[in-house]
């Protein structure tokens, strides 16, 4: 089903109201899909992006694991870092015509991606754009592209002197590099697991950083034409047994053979002036600098050769602090040096560090424990995200703030100790920490951000502290928490805070000046505004109490158990979004004759003046329905799920029909459209099985070519 979007003005989509949405249609006119907009919408299978969109920002669809099909319109000019990362069901991608630059990690970890099509205007591909896409079989490039070309699914520059990318799923044991290729680009063969042997042409002069990282090569003979080997060039080639280095090689960059655990023979050509192999160990000439070693000849110091920082550095074991990157004043850890990401098991953060920077330890997949300094004040966004081996946290006194997504998807964390000094836990800080069973929030905590504990499926209880002021949306979604107590200090609760279908009761401290509860339902203090009916409550009939004059737009979100809604006559403010959103779908709606906003006509909810048709109740369906003549506007989702209607008539006075009006109306076999066609959007009848439906309209309506798209595939008859 389609779902409601979170918009920033008219031109930017910031997200969805229902994180479990399966289908999303972005409206025409939107220019930007915002940062993290649909991140971790794990059930999203379809996203419809209109031709108006020009920009898809960072991590917009990161982690949409059910997304199988993607059409990016040619209007898109900018796709930012990680936009479609970890879309693990995505199988094929066609890059848009307007795109000229593919930046880092755009499709990182798309492990089902098999085919990539590149159009004529793309001029730059970052080496990490498809990092971890282990199933790619081919890259297809337009003949009109002036920078790149493809042959047998492999990416070259136009002159075929530079080899950019070999599909990870290439099916050959021996790969022969094409004659004329002079340079093998960064990460060109990364994760090519089938290739055992590589044959270089005499034209080759340069092999760049990480060119063969994480391959299954068994033997390599570097040709005499090569003078330098880039950093990490054969790193993590765990099957590599033998390598020959010619006399022409003047420079072997750091970590060239890091992780080559099966290396049996290193042979250096006689007459070499820069490197020598002695007793199974590769040295830089006239120094003790170890470059590499056969697997059974590594001295104890070479165990740390994976952590050599600079080429001139000696072979002593590197302290953990030297594996890190720092700000200029050395008070902030900005990251772990890339070559150490997979080798960090235990992190002892040095004293003096005040902040852990954005994404500093993100992706340290083997990190099991962290010791924090007493000087630490801030943990910034994404700091430890995806550290899946991290099991427990003891955060230090003095820490004031935990950033967004800081520990998200640290799926092994079982316990967290928070300091009394902590004031703010930002959005999604502990999202999807699925083993987290208990958590004591400190009394000094003032704010809990959006989705802070969402997806902590083992979490059964959360006691909110007595100084808490702000509660963000979705903080306990997808947990097993059934009861929440709101202390007197709380001043602001997001309308979307308690959407969890496991939550069955809310109680509020009687001294809270802003909020109250009655029978587990959340209201403002004087019971004049209904704020939240819990999705987990079992009540087939809900009556809005007398005295309530206003209802929050999110008050009934996901309330699948409510079948009948009774609206009192006091209501003065009742957002129709309650009816137009995907959920709830009320079977019956009851309003009294004195209601100031609504009236019922044959079980269909209309505005009081009869001009707006808002919702047909599911129990009010009939085989034949004619829109009342007073109606000029049909609201979004008005007939959603009404699958028993067979004949439907829209009269001449209707000037506006909303979105998703006929979603699920699969029974309509006869449709009469008498309203002006010029006011119809081309997708207005989506949901009706067009090929089986007879559509009747005015003959002159078919002259509007653009709007005629609304009639495509119907069996058309004219008046």
Long-range contacts (C-beta under 8 A, 24 or more apart in sequence): 1-582, 1-640, 1-663, 1-664, 2-582, 2-659, 2-660, 2-663, 3-581, 3-582, 4-577, 4-580, 4-581, 4-582, 6-37, 8-34, 13-37, 16-41, 17-496, 17-554, 17-557, 17-581, 18-557, 18-558, 18-582, 18-583, 19-454, 19-474, 19-477, 21-582, 22-46, 22-66, 23-47, 23-48, 24-48, 25-659, 25-660, 25-683, 26-50, 26-53, 27-659, 28-52, 28-681, 31-55, 32-56, 32-57, 33-57, 33-60, 34-60, 35-59, 35-60, 35-80, 36-60, 36-62, 37-61, 38-64, 39-63, 39-64, 40-64, 40-431, 40-432, 42-66, 45-69, 49-73, 49-76, 51-75, 54-78, 54-98, 55-80, 56-80, 56-83, 57-83, 58-82, 58-83, 59-83, 59-85, 60-84, 61-87, 62-86, 62-87, 63-87, 65-89, 72-96, 74-98, 74-119, 79-103, 79-106, 80-106, 81-105, 81-106, 82-106, 82-108, 84-110, 85-109, 85-110, 86-110, 88-112, 91-115, 92-116, 92-117, 93-117, 94-119, 95-119, 95-122, 97-121, 100-124, 102-126, 102-129, 103-129, 104-128, 104-129, 105-129, 105-131, 106-130, 107-133, 108-132, 108-133, 109-133, 111-135, 114-138, 114-169, 115-140, 116-140, 117-141, 118-142, 118-145, 118-148, 118-150, 118-155, 119-145, 120-144, 120-145, 120-146, 121-145, 122-147, 122-148, 123-147, 125-155, 125-164, 125-165, 127-185, 127-186, 127-187, 127-188, 127-190, 127-210, 128-187, 130-165, 131-187, 131-190, 132-191, 133-168, 133-191, 134-168, 134-169, 134-191, 134-193, 135-168, 135-169, 136-167, 136-168, 136-169, 137-167, 137-169, 137-170, 138-167, 139-165, 139-167, 151-178, 156-181, 161-203, 163-188, 164-188, 166-192, 167-192, 168-192, 168-193, 169-194, 170-194, 170-195, 173-197, 174-198, 174-199, 175-199, 177-201, 177-204, 179-203, 182-206, 183-207, 183-208, 184-208, 184-211, 185-211, 186-210, 186-211, 186-230, 187-211, 187-213, 188-212, 189-213, 189-215, 190-214, 190-215, 191-215, 192-216, 196-239, 200-226, 207-233, 208-233, 209-233, 209-253, 210-235, 212-237, 213-237, 218-242, 219-243, 220-244, 222-246, 222-249, 224-248, 227-251, 228-252, 228-253, 229-253, 229-256, 230-256, 231-255, 231-256, 231-339, 232-256, 232-258, 232-339, 234-260, 235-259, 235-260, 235-339, 236-260, 238-262, 241-265, 242-266, 242-267, 243-267, 244-269, 245-269, 245-272, 245-275, 245-277, 245-282, 246-272, 247-271, 247-272, 247-273, 249-274, 249-275, 250-274, 252-282, 252-284, 252-291, 252-292, 253-311, 254-308, 254-309, 254-310, 254-311, 254-339, 255-306, 255-308, 255-339, 256-291, 256-292, 257-282, 257-291, 257-292, 258-305, 258-306, 258-339, 259-306, 260-292, 260-295, 261-295, 262-295, 263-292, 263-293, 263-294, 263-295, 264-294, 264-295, 264-296, 265-294, 266-292, 266-293, 266-294, 288-314, 288-315, 289-314, 289-315, 290-315, 306-339, 306-340, 306-343, 307-339, 307-340, 307-343, 309-337, 320-344, 320-346, 320-347, 320-348, 321-350, 324-360, 327-357, 331-355, 332-356, 332-357, 333-357, 333-360, 334-358, 334-360, 335-359, 335-360, 335-361, 336-360, 336-361, 336-364, 341-365, 342-366, 345-369, 346-370, 346-371, 347-371, 349-373, 349-376, 351-375, 354-378, 355-379, 355-380, 356-380, 356-383, 356-384, 357-383, 358-382, 358-383, 358-403, 359-383, 359-385, 360-384, 361-387, 362-386, 362-387, 363-387, 365-389, 372-396, 372-399, 374-398, 377-401, 378-403, 379-403, 379-406, 380-406, 381-405, 381-406, 381-426, 382-406, 382-408, 383-407, 384-410, 385-409, 385-410, 386-410, 388-412, 392-416, 393-417, 395-419, 395-422, 397-421, 400-424, 401-426, 402-426, 402-429, 403-429, 404-428, 404-429, 404-449, 405-429, 405-431, 406-430, 407-433, 408-432, 408-433, 409-433, 411-435, 418-442, 418-445, 420-444, 423-447, 424-449, 425-449, 425-452, 426-452, 427-451, 427-452, 427-472, 428-452, 428-454, 430-456, 431-455, 431-456, 432-456, 434-458, 441-465, 441-468, 443-467, 446-470, 447-472, 448-472, 448-475, 449-475, 450-474, 450-475, 450-494, 451-475, 451-477, 453-479, 454-478, 454-479, 455-479, 464-490, 471-497, 472-497, 473-497, 473-499, 474-499, 476-500, 476-503, 482-536, 483-507, 485-509, 486-512, 486-515, 486-517, 487-512, 488-512, 488-513, 490-514, 490-515, 493-522, 493-531, 495-531, 495-532, 495-552, 495-553, 495-554, 495-555, 496-554, 496-557, 497-532, 498-522, 498-532, 498-534, 499-535, 499-554, 499-557, 499-558, 500-535, 500-536, 501-535, 501-536, 501-558, 501-560, 502-536, 503-534, 503-535, 503-536, 504-534, 504-536, 504-537, 504-538, 505-534, 505-537, 506-532, 506-534, 518-545, 523-548, 530-555, 531-555, 533-559, 533-562, 534-559, 535-559, 535-560, 535-561, 537-561, 540-564, 541-566, 542-566, 543-568, 544-568, 544-571, 546-570, 549-573, 550-574, 551-575, 551-578, 553-577, 553-578, 556-583, 556-584, 557-581, 557-583, 557-584, 558-583, 558-584, 559-583, 559-584, 560-584, 562-586, 563-587, 563-588, 564-588, 564-589, 564-590, 565-589, 565-590, 566-590, 566-591, 567-591, 567-592, 567-595, 567-598, 568-592, 568-595, 569-594, 569-595, 569-596, 571-595, 571-596, 571-597, 572-596, 572-597, 574-598, 576-612, 576-614, 576-635, 579-605, 579-614, 579-615, 579-635, 579-637, 579-638, 580-614, 580-615, 580-635, 580-636, 580-637, 580-638, 580-658, 580-660, 581-637, 582-637, 582-640, 585-618, 585-640, 585-641, 586-615, 586-617, 586-618, 587-617, 587-618, 587-619, 588-617, 588-619, 588-620, 589-615, 589-617, 601-628, 604-628, 606-630, 606-631, 613-638, 614-638, 616-642, 618-642, 621-645, 623-647, 624-648, 625-649, 626-651, 627-651, 627-654, 629-653, 632-656, 633-657, 633-658, 634-658, 634-661, 635-661, 636-660, 636-661, 637-661, 637-663, 639-665, 640-664, 640-665, 640-687, 641-665, 643-667, 646-670, 647-671, 647-672, 648-672, 649-674, 650-674, 650-675, 651-675, 652-676, 655-679, 657-681, 657-684, 659-683, 660-686, 660-687, 661-687, 662-686, 662-687, 662-688, 663-687, 668-693, 669-693, 669-694, 670-694, 670-696, 671-695, 671-696, 671-714, 672-696, 672-697, 673-697, 673-701, 674-698, 674-719, 677-701, 677-704, 677-707, 677-708, 677-710, 678-704, 678-707, 680-707, 680-710, 681-710, 682-706, 682-707, 682-709, 682-710, 682-712, 683-710, 684-710, 685-710, 685-714, 690-714, 691-715
